[in-house]
Each structure stands twice: as structure tokens, then as C-alpha cells.
Amino acid sequence: MDLHSLAWWPVLTLLVIAAIVDIRSRRIPNWLVLPFLAAGVVATTASHGLTGLRQSLSGIALAVAVTGVLCWLRGMGMGDLKLCAAVGAWIGPAQLGTALVATGIAGGLLALIWAACHGSLNESLDGSGDLVRGFWTRGVRPHPSLVLENPAARTMPYAPAIAIGTIFSFLAT
């Protein structure tokens, strides 16, 4: 059994639960993702030995490297990072790379829909432009106001985008 088929049902179950919880509470709790992350390492190691362990740890490392930057910039929460790391523990770095690219695309589309539904599309597009321009002028640092801690910042639950991107990665491979 390859990593792909081993991971489908557990990962799908996690993603559905995480998306529902994130939409309802705007949080992805540790009790959901941390045991799942550990189970991914154990399951892949048990089924594939050291190769599985290497794949699992590499998937976690890729998730932390990519989403860690977004967390450091305060544009993504730590729950999203831990969810991606848990998924990476199950699917490994190659499939996770596909999942992260698809997640970024899904996240952008969902953000546009979210902003349009909440009457803030122009404000969101202006903020995105300001964010990108700011990287050129002040460097890659958190934006002074477009951060999760700012109560005036418009945010959206990101677990649905992670779910869409990850499901796409299963269908694409």
C-alpha cells in the first residue's frame, strides 16, 4: 500500500472536521491536529519503515517551512500551520507540494468570494496591493495593520482552502 492510498480516508476525515470547526469557531484546535500528526508519523513508519518515517518528517518540514513564513508574517494562524503539518505527516512532501500550491489558489479564490459576500472586496484588493507594495518598501515583515491580531482586519477561516487544496492533490496524483 502506498502513502497515497493509506492516507486518503484519515486525511479526508481530518479535513472535513477541521473545516467545519474552523468555519464555526475560527480556530483549529490542538486536540484535533496534534494526535493526527503523530498518527501520520506512526502509520507511515509502520507501513513503510524508515522510508515512511523520512517521508512523513519531510512532509512536516515542508509544511512548517512554507506556512511558517505566513505565520511569522501574521497572515495565517498556527492552527493552519499545524493542520498542514498533520496533513504532511500523512502524504509526504511531494504530494504536499501539490496540495500547498492548490491551497494557495483555492485560498485566493475563497478570499475573493468571502470579501464579495461580506461587502469588502474593494477594501481587500486595496489591502492586498498595499501588502505587496510594502514588501518592496519595508521588506518582508508583518504589515502594521493587516495582521490577525488587528480586530479591524478582515480574516477568513483557512481550513476550507487547505481541504480543497489537499483533496485536489489526491485527485491530481
C-alpha positions in Angstrom: 0.0 0.0 0.0 1.5 3.4 -0.9 1.3 6.6 1.1 -1.4 7.9 -1.2 -3.9 5.1 -0.5 -3.0 4.8 3.2 -3.7 8.5 3.8 -7.0 9.1 1.8 -9.7 8.4 4.4 -7.9 9.6 7.5 -6.8 12.9 5.8 -10.3 13.4 4.3 -11.9 12.9 7.7 -9.5 15.3 9.4 -10.0 18.0 6.7 -13.8 17.8 6.9 -13.8 18.1 10.7 -11.2 20.9 10.7 -13.0 22.9 8.0 -16.3 22.7 9.9 -14.7 23.6 13.3 -12.7 26.5 11.6 -15.8 27.9 10.0 -17.8 27.7 13.2 -15.1 28.8 15.7 -12.4 30.4 13.6 -9.9 28.0 15.3 -8.3 24.7 14.6 -7.8 23.0 17.9 -4.7 21.2 19.0 -6.8 18.2 20.2 -7.7 17.6 16.6 -4.4 18.1 14.7 -1.7 17.1 17.1 -2.8 13.4 17.6 -3.5 13.2 13.9 0.1 14.5 13.2 1.5 11.8 15.5 -0.7 9.1 14.0 0.6 10.1 10.5 4.2 9.6 11.5 3.3 6.3 13.2 1.2 5.0 10.3 3.6 5.8 7.6 6.6 4.4 9.6 4.7 1.2 10.4 3.7 0.6 6.8 6.9 1.8 5.1 9.7 1.6 7.6 12.4 4.2 7.5 11.3 5.4 4.1 7.9 6.2 5.5 9.4 8.0 8.5 11.6 10.1 6.2 8.6 10.9 4.0 6.4 11.8 7.0 9.1 14.0 8.6 9.8 15.7 5.3 6.1 16.4 4.8 6.0 18.0 8.2 9.2 20.0 7.5 7.8 21.3 4.2 4.5 22.4 5.8 6.4 24.2 8.6 8.8 25.9 6.1 6.0 27.2 3.8 3.3 28.0 6.3 5.7 29.1 8.9 6.6 32.2 6.8 2.9 33.1 6.6 2.5 32.6 10.4 5.6 34.8 11.0 4.0 37.5 8.8 0.8 37.1 10.9 -1.3 36.4 7.9 -2.0 32.8 8.9 -2.7 31.2 12.3 -0.8 28.5 14.0 -3.8 26.2 13.7 -3.4 26.3 9.9 0.3 25.5 10.2 -0.4 22.6 12.4 -3.1 21.3 10.1 -0.8 21.5 7.1 1.9 19.7 9.2 -0.5 17.0 10.1 -1.5 16.5 6.5 2.2 16.5 5.5 2.8 13.7 8.0 0.4 11.5 6.1 1.1 12.4 2.5 4.8 13.4 2.4 6.5 16.3 0.7 5.8 15.5 -3.0 2.1 15.4 -2.7 2.1 18.2 0.0 3.8 20.5 -2.5 0.9 20.0 -4.9 -1.5 20.4 -2.1 0.1 23.7 -1.0 0.0 25.2 -4.5 -3.6 24.2 -4.9 -4.4 25.5 -1.4 -2.9 28.9 -2.3 -5.1 29.1 -5.4 -8.2 27.9 -3.5 -7.4 30.3 -0.7 -7.2 33.2 -3.1 -10.5 32.3 -4.8 -12.2 31.8 -1.5 -10.9 35.1 -0.2 -12.4 36.9 -3.2 -15.7 35.1 -2.6 -15.5 35.8 1.1 -14.8 39.5 0.6 -17.5 39.9 -2.1 -20.1 38.2 0.2 -19.1 40.5 3.1 -19.1 43.7 1.1 -15.3 44.3 1.4 -14.0 43.3 -2.0 -12.5 46.7 -2.8 -11.0 47.1 0.7 -9.5 43.6 0.4 -8.0 44.2 -3.0 -6.6 47.5 -1.8 -5.1 45.8 1.3 -3.5 43.1 -0.9 -1.9 45.7 -3.1 -0.7 47.6 -0.1 0.7 44.3 1.3 2.7 43.5 -1.8 3.9 47.1 -2.3 5.0 47.1 1.4 7.3 44.1 0.8 9.3 46.2 -1.6 9.5 49.3 0.6 9.8 47.9 4.2 11.0 44.4 3.4 9.4 41.1 4.2 7.9 41.9 7.6 4.5 41.8 9.1 2.2 44.6 7.8 1.4 47.1 10.5 -2.4 46.6 10.3 -3.0 43.6 8.1 -2.3 41.0 10.8 -4.5 38.5 12.6 -4.2 40.4 15.9 -5.8 43.5 14.5 -9.5 43.3 15.3 -10.3 45.6 12.3 -8.5 43.3 9.9 -10.8 41.1 7.7 -10.0 37.5 8.2 -11.4 34.2 6.9 -11.2 30.6 8.1 -8.5 28.9 6.0 -9.1 25.2 6.7 -11.6 25.0 3.8 -8.9 26.2 1.4 -6.4 23.6 2.9 -9.1 21.0 2.5 -9.8 21.9 -1.1 -6.1 22.0 -2.0 -5.3 18.7 -0.3 -8.3 16.9 -1.9 -7.1 18.2 -5.2 -3.6 16.8 -4.6 -5.2 13.3 -4.1 -7.1 13.6 -7.4 -4.1 15.0 -9.3 -1.7 12.2 -8.4 
